[in-house]
Amino acid sequence: MNFKETENKLLIDCEKCVKQESQHCGDCVITFLCRDADSTAVIIDLDEYRSIKEIADAGLVPPLRYSEAIRVF
């Protein structure tokens, strides 16, 4: 994950995810968290990311499957 060094936060935006609308999208913790909200983006800090990873590793929520496209110039 690419956390901003100064803010220690990660923006996860489903609109930028390369797995959007795939079979992985329905099995992603962000889809799980946003299923009843109008938003498709979540901002989490490093501690929240670690917590999500722990509960996903325990099988309580789906894992984070977010992946942004890498832009090459």
C-alpha positions in Angstrom: 0.0 0.0 0.0 1.2 3.5 -0.7 0.6 5.6 2.4 1.4 9.3 2.1 4.5 9.7 4.2 3.5 13.0 5.8 -0.1 12.2 6.6 0.2 8.4 7.1 -3.2 8.0 5.3 -4.3 5.9 2.4 -7.1 6.9 0.0 -8.9 3.8 -1.4 -11.1 4.9 -4.2 -13.1 2.2 -6.0 -13.3 4.4 -9.1 -9.6 4.0 -9.5 -9.4 0.3 -8.7 -8.4 -1.9 -11.7 -10.5 -4.7 -10.2 -13.8 -2.6 -10.2 -16.8 -4.6 -11.5 -14.8 -7.8 -11.5 -15.4 -10.9 -9.3 -12.8 -9.5 -6.9 -14.9 -6.3 -6.3 -17.7 -8.2 -4.5 -15.2 -9.9 -2.2 -13.3 -6.8 -1.1 -13.4 -5.2 2.4 -14.1 -1.7 0.9 -17.2 -3.0 -0.9 -18.2 -4.6 2.4 -17.7 -1.3 4.3 -19.3 0.9 1.7 -22.2 -1.3 0.7 -24.8 0.9 2.3 -23.1 4.3 1.7 -23.2 6.6 -1.4 -19.4 6.9 -1.3 -17.0 4.6 -3.1 -13.9 6.0 -1.4 -12.5 5.5 2.0 -9.6 7.2 3.8 -7.8 5.0 6.4 -4.7 5.6 8.5 -2.0 3.0 9.1 -3.5 1.8 12.3 -6.9 1.3 10.7 -5.2 -0.6 7.8 -3.5 -2.9 10.2 -6.7 -3.5 12.0 -8.6 -4.3 8.8 -5.8 -6.7 7.8 -5.9 -8.5 11.1 -9.7 -9.0 11.0 -9.5 -10.0 7.3 -6.7 -12.5 8.1 -9.0 -13.9 10.8 -11.8 -14.4 8.2 -14.2 -11.9 9.8 -14.4 -9.6 6.7 -13.2 -10.0 3.1 -9.6 -9.0 2.4 -8.6 -5.7 0.8 -8.3 -6.4 -2.9 -7.7 -2.8 -4.0 -5.2 -2.2 -6.8 -4.6 1.0 -8.7 -3.3 1.0 -12.2 0.4 2.1 -12.4 0.8 5.0 -14.8 3.9 5.0 -16.9 4.9 8.3 -18.6 
